[in-house]
């Protein structure tokens, strides 16, 4: 039995629940979710810790609007007031993919009065209209609304209808600069992550309230970055994409030029598909030369063409970028012990992404079904987690037994530490349009039929809500 004072135990639980240093875990749909998984083991120690952990364990609740139509969640909140009061983040999604009209959002209206402490509502595939906005503003205090897509905020909500309401409590989680949301930003809406393509010097003068992450596709210049960073103090991370792999003459190359230079000297056939930089916190000393002295490389996506040089490539990456926290490796083979030895060099590694990673499982010509393949990948990543305690999660993408397969697996495998480090799924079951072309995720008009027999515990996904990052 624990003899510590309850105040100390509460402080311990709060430290676990609100640990959000790693920026990837601050994604709206992840933050409260992982509080629960980390506290679940602690809550089983005794009744006292279970009582202390209870409000944190149910701080995050995810529900499908289709299921809410039955009224089960509302009935549970009515029957168990402690459960309802524990909910801080409500994650709602509508899997019907229909244009919603009339009273389809009414279950949300009925539920909100029972959630006295809800502070954040994530809306995915749910249309915001004035009745729903009015219901949310009737909460005291008014919760923050986080939208996954801008279209669900604009098709049913006209700025002329706002009346006394502002959009200051609405956050667009993932926005594309081409969507034209400037008028909504002027009404107070914030944006967490912005995707922009081919930006030029004029980009530095633009302002996006609340911006935390920026993704740049084919950036034409970086001359605007110092001014832009100064105007966006909450901006913590910038990801750089290139459709043709980065070249030594690219304008963003100052961040990764030493890698290309040394790789050429060592005759390493490797390319960088994407990379990310993270902002130094104020207490840290930034060693990079001006004008980019605020940033260090934190994410790296490598495509190693000569698999025999994988070890030397990772050794070079570590020597130049020791603070990498997210490492992505595509279509490569590495004996397990050599892979672990190479990964152990990265003291800050927290997420390992494996793309086209079937060969790592050493299955030879054996073709597995999705259930068996998921089991094999969980076992493989669990072995890595046992050897590298800093890793918090694995991102798996395009896990398939053959390139002409009708399906593949993707998604997160998160590390649990009790009774020993291991990973848990499930992965998401994805279908393809045909053998060589994956589903285009934003095409909602001509969705393909999934294979007739998906895994029993998996829900076939025609386009995924899991997205890739570096």
C-alpha positions as semicolon CSV with decimal commas, in nm:
position;residue;x (nm);y (nm);z (nm)
1;X;0,000;0,000;0,000
2;X;0,124;0,348;-0,089
3;X;0,177;0,572;0,213
4;X;0,239;0,896;0,024
5;X;0,014;1,195;0,099
6;X;-0,280;1,227;-0,141
7;X;-0,162;1,574;-0,247
8;X;0,164;1,421;-0,369
9;X;-0,017;1,142;-0,553
10;X;-0,246;1,396;-0,719
11;X;0,058;1,597;-0,827
12;X;0,213;1,281;-0,973
13;X;-0,101;1,200;-1,171
14;X;-0,128;1,557;-1,299
15;X;0,235;1,551;-1,414
16;X;0,163;1,239;-1,620
17;X;-0,167;1,371;-1,752
18;X;-0,038;1,709;-1,864
19;X;0,300;1,604;-2,005
20;X;0,284;1,766;-2,351
21;X;0,643;1,863;-2,428
22;X;0,664;1,655;-2,746
23;X;0,484;1,861;-3,009
24;X;0,340;1,560;-3,194
25;X;0,146;1,462;-2,880
26;X;-0,016;1,806;-2,874
27;X;-0,232;1,723;-3,175
28;X;-0,595;1,784;-3,069
29;X;-0,705;1,426;-3,128
30;X;-0,410;1,281;-2,938
31;X;-0,341;1,484;-2,626
32;X;-0,611;1,365;-2,383
33;X;-0,620;1,023;-2,550
34;X;-0,267;0,937;-2,440
35;X;-0,323;1,064;-2,089
36;X;-0,565;0,777;-2,053
37;X;-0,329;0,507;-2,180
38;X;-0,045;0,626;-1,960
39;X;-0,259;0,643;-1,646
40;X;-0,449;0,320;-1,692
41;X;-0,180;0,104;-1,533
42;X;-0,135;0,345;-1,241
43;X;-0,509;0,338;-1,169
44;X;-0,497;-0,039;-1,104
45;X;-0,258;-0,010;-0,807
46;X;-0,525;0,054;-0,541
47;X;-0,859;0,226;-0,481
48;X;-0,702;0,555;-0,385
49;X;-0,511;0,587;-0,711
50;X;-0,813;0,468;-0,907
51;X;-1,020;0,747;-0,752
52;X;-0,749;1,006;-0,824
53;X;-0,700;0,884;-1,182
54;X;-1,071;0,857;-1,264
55;X;-1,124;1,217;-1,386
56;X;-0,816;1,191;-1,608
57;X;-0,901;0,847;-1,746
58;X;-1,229;0,973;-1,889
59;X;-1,107;1,320;-1,983
60;X;-1,109;1,210;-2,348
61;X;-1,421;1,053;-2,502
62;X;-1,453;0,965;-2,869
63;X;-1,793;0,900;-3,025
64;X;-1,944;0,853;-3,368
65;X;-2,246;1,064;-3,451
66;X;-2,414;0,757;-3,597
67;X;-2,385;0,580;-3,261
68;X;-2,499;0,889;-3,072
69;X;-2,833;0,873;-3,252
70;X;-2,918;0,579;-3,023
71;X;-2,882;0,800;-2,718
72;X;-2,648;0,563;-2,532
73;X;-2,384;0,826;-2,452
74;X;-2,645;1,070;-2,326
75;X;-2,803;0,799;-2,110
76;X;-2,461;0,712;-1,966
77;X;-2,396;1,076;-1,876
78;X;-2,734;1,101;-1,707
79;X;-2,683;0,778;-1,512
80;X;-2,324;0,856;-1,408
81;X;-2,272;1,221;-1,327
82;X;-1,907;1,166;-1,228
83;X;-1,835;1,025;-1,573
84;X;-2,000;1,325;-1,743
85;X;-1,811;1,572;-1,525
86;X;-1,480;1,401;-1,606
87;X;-1,510;1,466;-1,981
88;X;-1,279;1,747;-2,090
89;X;-1,232;1,660;-2,459
90;X;-1,520;1,532;-2,673
91;X;-1,406;1,388;-3,006
92;X;-1,698;1,354;-3,248
93;X;-1,700;1,213;-3,600
94;X;-1,966;1,135;-3,858
95;X;-1,869;0,838;-4,076
96;X;-2,169;0,873;-4,304
97;X;-1,992;1,132;-4,525
98;X;-2,323;1,291;-4,612
99;X;-2,424;1,652;-4,648
100;X;-2,602;1,699;-4,320
101;X;-2,917;1,897;-4,287
102;X;-3,200;1,957;-4,047
103;X;-3,172;1,807;-3,701
104;X;-2,891;1,555;-3,762
105;X;-2,674;1,742;-3,508
106;X;-2,948;1,724;-3,244
107;X;-2,772;1,450;-3,039
108;X;-2,489;1,697;-2,983
109;X;-2,737;1,962;-2,870
110;X;-2,890;1,714;-2,622
111;X;-2,552;1,598;-2,490
112;X;-2,382;1,932;-2,423
113;X;-2,593;2,037;-2,118
114;X;-2,464;1,729;-1,933
115;X;-2,095;1,807;-1,994
116;X;-2,026;2,068;-1,729
117;X;-1,647;2,063;-1,765
118;X;-1,593;2,005;-2,137
119;X;-1,325;2,244;-2,264
120;X;-1,260;2,111;-2,615
121;X;-1,482;1,960;-2,884
122;X;-1,321;1,802;-3,190
123;X;-1,556;1,790;-3,488
124;X;-1,457;1,561;-3,775
125;X;-1,686;1,531;-4,079
126;X;-1,951;1,725;-3,886
127;X;-2,100;2,038;-4,036
128;X;-2,109;2,353;-3,825
129;X;-2,434;2,545;-3,856
130;X;-2,591;2,820;-3,650
131;X;-2,802;2,586;-3,427
132;X;-2,489;2,389;-3,334
133;X;-2,282;2,704;-3,284
134;X;-2,559;2,844;-3,062
135;X;-2,571;2,523;-2,856
136;X;-2,195;2,528;-2,806
137;X;-2,198;2,895;-2,703
138;X;-2,464;2,814;-2,445
139;X;-2,204;2,614;-2,250
140;X;-2,039;2,791;-1,959
141;X;-1,754;2,828;-2,016
142;X;-1,767;2,805;-2,395
143;X;-1,549;2,514;-2,513
144;X;-1,294;2,539;-2,792
145;X;-1,416;2,389;-3,120
146;X;-1,155;2,219;-3,336
147;X;-1,239;2,143;-3,699
148;X;-1,042;1,898;-3,907
149;X;-1,143;2,049;-4,242
150;X;-1,233;2,402;-4,344
151;X;-1,517;2,296;-4,575
152;X;-1,723;2,171;-4,279
153;X;-1,706;2,517;-4,126
154;X;-1,807;2,717;-4,433
155;X;-2,074;2,523;-4,623
156;X;-2,341;2,573;-4,355
157;X;-2,214;2,877;-4,165
158;X;-2,228;3,219;-4,324
159;X;-2,038;3,507;-4,169
160;X;-2,345;3,729;-4,214
161;X;-2,537;3,499;-3,977
162;X;-2,297;3,522;-3,684
163;X;-2,476;3,803;-3,506
164;X;-2,334;3,837;-3,152
165;X;-2,110;3,533;-3,193
166;X;-1,745;3,548;-3,291
167;X;-1,526;3,265;-3,417
168;X;-1,262;3,317;-3,147
169;X;-1,331;2,971;-2,998
170;X;-1,297;2,793;-3,333
171;X;-0,964;2,641;-3,437
172;X;-0,905;2,501;-3,784
173;X;-0,678;2,206;-3,717
174;X;-0,550;2,159;-4,070
175;X;-0,585;2,430;-4,333
176;X;-0,470;2,480;-4,689
177;X;-0,365;2,831;-4,786
178;X;-0,558;2,795;-5,113
179;X;-0,891;2,749;-4,932
180;X;-0,947;3,120;-4,885
181;X;-1,028;3,140;-4,513
182;X;-0,899;3,495;-4,463
183;X;-1,248;3,636;-4,389
184;X;-1,303;3,373;-4,122
185;X;-0,965;3,449;-3,966
186;X;-1,068;3,815;-3,954
187;X;-1,370;3,709;-3,745
188;X;-1,143;3,547;-3,486
189;X;-1,098;3,192;-3,613
190;X;-0,754;3,044;-3,539
191;X;-0,553;2,791;-3,736
192;X;-0,322;2,533;-3,582
193;X;-0,154;2,382;-3,887
194;X;-0,121;2,551;-4,227
195;X;-0,023;2,391;-4,557
196;X;0,124;2,631;-4,813
197;X;0,281;2,574;-5,152
198;X;0,538;2,777;-5,347
199;X;0,553;3,065;-5,100
200;X;0,755;3,374;-5,188
201;X;0,883;3,684;-5,006
202;X;0,531;3,825;-4,959
203;X;0,440;3,533;-4,733
204;X;0,639;3,683;-4,448
205;X;0,392;3,969;-4,405
206;X;0,087;3,742;-4,362
207;X;-0,061;3,664;-4,020
208;X;-0,234;3,343;-3,912
209;X;-0,360;3,370;-3,555
210;X;-0,279;3,069;-3,338
211;X;-0,044;2,904;-3,588
212;X;0,162;2,622;-3,431
213;X;0,277;2,418;-3,731
214;X;0,355;2,506;-4,092
215;X;0,402;2,267;-4,385
216;X;0,573;2,405;-4,696
217;X;0,552;2,229;-5,031
218;X;0,814;2,336;-5,286
219;X;0,914;2,654;-5,101
220;X;1,065;2,901;-5,349
221;X;1,261;3,095;-5,088
222;X;1,320;3,125;-4,714
223;X;1,396;3,496;-4,703
224;X;1,058;3,559;-4,538
225;X;1,114;3,315;-4,248
226;X;1,272;3,545;-3,983
227;X;0,995;3,804;-4,019
228;X;0,722;3,539;-4,026
229;X;0,858;3,357;-3,720
230;X;0,874;3,679;-3,522
231;X;0,508;3,752;-3,601
232;X;0,401;3,398;-3,498
233;X;0,542;3,330;-3,150
234;X;0,346;3,002;-3,114
235;X;0,494;2,855;-3,432
236;X;0,698;2,555;-3,311
237;X;0,753;2,339;-3,616
238;X;0,800;2,371;-3,994
239;X;0,786;2,070;-4,225
240;X;0,936;2,086;-4,574
241;X;0,805;1,870;-4,859
242;X;0,934;1,811;-5,211
243;X;0,769;1,606;-5,484
244;X;1,104;1,526;-5,645
245;X;1,329;1,485;-5,335
246;X;1,545;1,773;-5,222
247;X;1,840;1,878;-5,435
248;X;2,159;2,061;-5,326
249;X;2,049;2,380;-5,505
250;X;1,705;2,401;-5,337
251;X;1,640;2,719;-5,136
252;X;1,555;2,523;-4,819
253;X;1,878;2,327;-4,837
254;X;2,070;2,529;-4,571
255;X;1,903;2,309;-4,310
256;X;2,021;1,982;-4,468
257;X;2,311;2,080;-4,696
258;X;2,580;1,929;-4,466
259;X;2,407;1,591;-4,502
260;X;2,411;1,604;-4,882
261;X;2,770;1,723;-4,884
262;X;2,898;1,442;-4,660
263;X;2,679;1,179;-4,830
264;X;2,836;1,270;-5,165
265;X;3,185;1,240;-5,017
266;X;3,102;0,893;-4,885
267;X;2,924;0,788;-5,208
268;X;2,600;0,719;-5,021
269;X;2,297;0,680;-5,249
270;X;2,032;0,839;-5,030
271;X;1,773;1,111;-5,068
272;X;1,570;1,324;-4,829
273;X;1,199;1,319;-4,912
274;X;1,089;1,546;-4,627
275;X;1,232;1,704;-4,318
276;X;1,116;1,918;-4,028
277;X;1,271;2,182;-3,808
278;X;1,165;2,272;-3,455
279;X;1,207;2,600;-3,277
280;X;1,450;2,621;-2,987
281;X;1,285;2,709;-2,658
282;X;1,402;3,031;-2,498
283;X;1,618;2,854;-2,239
284;X;1,823;2,675;-2,506
285;X;2,123;2,805;-2,694
286;X;2,078;2,785;-3,070
287;X;2,404;2,687;-3,241
288;X;2,298;2,736;-3,605
289;X;2,419;3,043;-3,794
290;X;2,186;3,332;-3,867
291;X;1,925;3,381;-4,007
292;X;1,803;3,035;-3,904
293;X;1,948;3,024;-3,554
294;X;1,602;2,970;-3,402
295;X;1,563;2,624;-3,554
296;X;1,714;2,277;-3,534
297;X;1,639;1,970;-3,749
298;X;1,400;1,740;-3,560
299;X;1,242;1,523;-3,830
300;X;1,401;1,340;-4,122
301;X;1,251;1,121;-4,397
302;X;1,518;0,910;-4,568
303;X;1,494;0,695;-4,879
304;X;1,805;0,475;-4,888
305;X;1,849;0,339;-5,239
306;X;2,149;0,120;-5,157
307;X;2,027;-0,089;-4,865
308;X;2,382;-0,207;-4,792
309;X;2,472;0,146;-4,680
310;X;2,182;0,185;-4,434
311;X;2,409;0,176;-4,130
312;X;2,644;0,444;-4,262
313;X;2,349;0,664;-4,362
314;X;2,199;0,655;-4,012
315;X;2,541;0,715;-3,857
316;X;2,582;1,025;-4,074
317;X;2,232;1,148;-3,989
318;X;2,305;1,117;-3,618
319;X;2,640;1,293;-3,641
320;X;2,481;1,597;-3,809
321;X;2,134;1,597;-3,651
322;X;2,164;1,450;-3,300
323;X;1,829;1,594;-3,184
324;X;1,610;1,404;-3,429
325;X;1,286;1,302;-3,258
326;X;1,095;1,174;-3,564
327;X;1,277;0,946;-3,808
328;X;1,114;0,800;-4,120
329;X;1,267;0,516;-4,321
330;X;1,116;0,403;-4,651
331;X;1,152;0,074;-4,837
332;X;1,471;-0,048;-4,676
333;X;1,603;-0,367;-4,523
334;X;1,811;-0,388;-4,208
335;X;1,885;-0,694;-3,991
336;X;1,710;-0,636;-3,660
337;X;2,016;-0,609;-3,435
338;X;2,191;-0,370;-3,676
339;X;1,878;-0,154;-3,697
340;X;1,851;-0,128;-3,319
341;X;2,222;-0,050;-3,289
342;X;2,185;0,234;-3,539
343;X;1,867;0,372;-3,380
344;X;2,020;0,368;-3,031
345;X;2,251;0,648;-3,145
346;X;1,957;0,891;-3,145
347;X;1,902;0,990;-2,780
348;X;1,591;1,198;-2,858
349;X;1,412;0,953;-3,089
350;X;1,044;0,936;-2,998
351;X;0,864;0,839;-3,319
352;X;0,989;0,589;-3,577
353;X;0,795;0,578;-3,905
354;X;0,833;0,273;-4,129
355;X;0,709;0,300;-4,489
356;X;0,688;-0,006;-4,716
357;X;0,836;-0,206;-4,429
358;X;0,720;-0,560;-4,513
359;X;1,075;-0,684;-4,578
360;X;1,174;-0,599;-4,221
361;X;0,955;-0,881;-4,096
362;X;1,180;-1,141;-4,267
363;X;0,886;-1,344;-4,393
364;X;1,045;-1,442;-4,725
365;X;0,787;-1,532;-4,989
366;X;0,513;-1,595;-4,735
367;X;0,203;-1,385;-4,800
368;X;0,004;-1,294;-4,491
369;X;-0,346;-1,171;-4,442
370;X;-0,404;-0,838;-4,265
371;X;-0,459;-0,987;-3,919
372;X;-0,141;-1,195;-3,931
373;X;0,058;-0,908;-4,076
374;X;-0,058;-0,668;-3,805
375;X;0,036;-0,924;-3,540
376;X;0,382;-0,965;-3,692
377;X;0,441;-0,587;-3,704
378;X;0,326;-0,542;-3,344
379;X;0,570;-0,813;-3,236
380;X;0,850;-0,653;-3,439
381;X;0,797;-0,300;-3,305
382;X;0,758;-0,436;-2,951
383;X;1,109;-0,584;-2,976
384;X;1,241;-0,241;-3,080
385;X;1,053;-0,071;-2,793
386;X;1,216;-0,308;-2,545
387;X;1,561;-0,204;-2,664
388;X;1,503;0,170;-2,717
389;X;1,309;0,317;-2,422
390;X;1,282;0,669;-2,568
391;X;1,046;0,562;-2,848
392;X;0,684;0,650;-2,774
393;X;0,516;0,541;-3,097
394;X;0,560;0,389;-3,440
395;X;0,385;0,514;-3,752
396;X;0,331;0,236;-4,007
397;X;0,230;0,311;-4,367
398;X;0,167;0,102;-4,678
399;X;0,232;-0,226;-4,501
400;X;0,144;-0,482;-4,767
401;X;0,259;-0,827;-4,870
402;X;0,280;-0,739;-5,240
403;X;0,269;-0,424;-5,451
404;X;-0,042;-0,549;-5,633
405;X;-0,230;-0,624;-5,313
406;X;-0,586;-0,492;-5,290
407;X;-0,527;-0,360;-4,937
408;X;-0,260;-0,236;-4,699
409;X;-0,227;-0,141;-4,333
410;X;-0,135;0,192;-4,184
411;X;-0,162;0,379;-3,857
412;X;-0,012;0,421;-3,512
413;X;0,134;0,157;-3,282
414;X;0,176;0,316;-2,942
415;X;0,424;0,198;-2,682
416;X;0,298;0,075;-2,346
417;X;0,548;0,010;-2,066
418;X;0,366;-0,238;-1,838
419;X;0,453;-0,513;-1,764
420;X;0,731;-0,456;-2,019
421;X;0,758;-0,228;-2,325
422;X;0,526;-0,338;-2,605
423;X;0,318;-0,177;-2,877
424;X;-0,058;-0,177;-2,923
425;X;-0,274;-0,113;-3,229
426;X;-0,489;-0,156;-3,413
427;X;-0,366;-0,050;-3,753
428;X;-0,618;0,081;-4,004
429;X;-0,724;-0,138;-4,295
430;X;-0,702;0,060;-4,621
431;X;-0,832;-0,038;-4,963
432;X;-0,701;0,051;-5,308
433;X;-0,878;0,155;-5,625
434;X;-0,680;-0,108;-5,814
435;X;-0,355;-0,295;-5,775
436;X;-0,120;-0,005;-5,833
437;X;-0,310;0,305;-5,721
438;X;-0,400;0,377;-5,356
439;X;-0,729;0,543;-5,277
440;X;-0,729;0,920;-5,325
441;X;-0,841;1,017;-4,979
442;X;-1,026;1,338;-5,069
443;X;-1,236;1,180;-5,345
444;X;-1,576;1,128;-5,186
445;X;-1,781;1,078;-5,501
446;X;-1,637;0,756;-5,644
447;X;-1,535;0,556;-5,341
448;X;-1,428;0,197;-5,411
449;X;-1,577;-0,103;-5,240
450;X;-1,345;-0,270;-4,988
451;X;-1,256;-0,637;-5,026
452;X;-1,543;-0,853;-4,900
453;X;-1,369;-0,989;-4,590
454;X;-1,175;-0,729;-4,390
455;X;-1,033;-0,828;-4,050
456;X;-1,305;-0,875;-3,791
457;X;-1,162;-0,610;-3,554
458;X;-1,084;-0,358;-3,829
459;X;-1,316;-0,108;-3,991
460;X;-1,245;-0,071;-4,364
461;X;-1,136;0,285;-4,432
462;X;-1,198;0,439;-4,773
463;X;-0,997;0,743;-4,686
464;X;-0,804;0,774;-4,366
465;X;-0,815;1,021;-4,079
466;X;-0,456;0,928;-3,998
467;X;-0,206;1,155;-4,164
468;X;0,167;1,134;-4,202
469;X;0,418;1,379;-4,060
470;X;0,788;1,420;-4,005
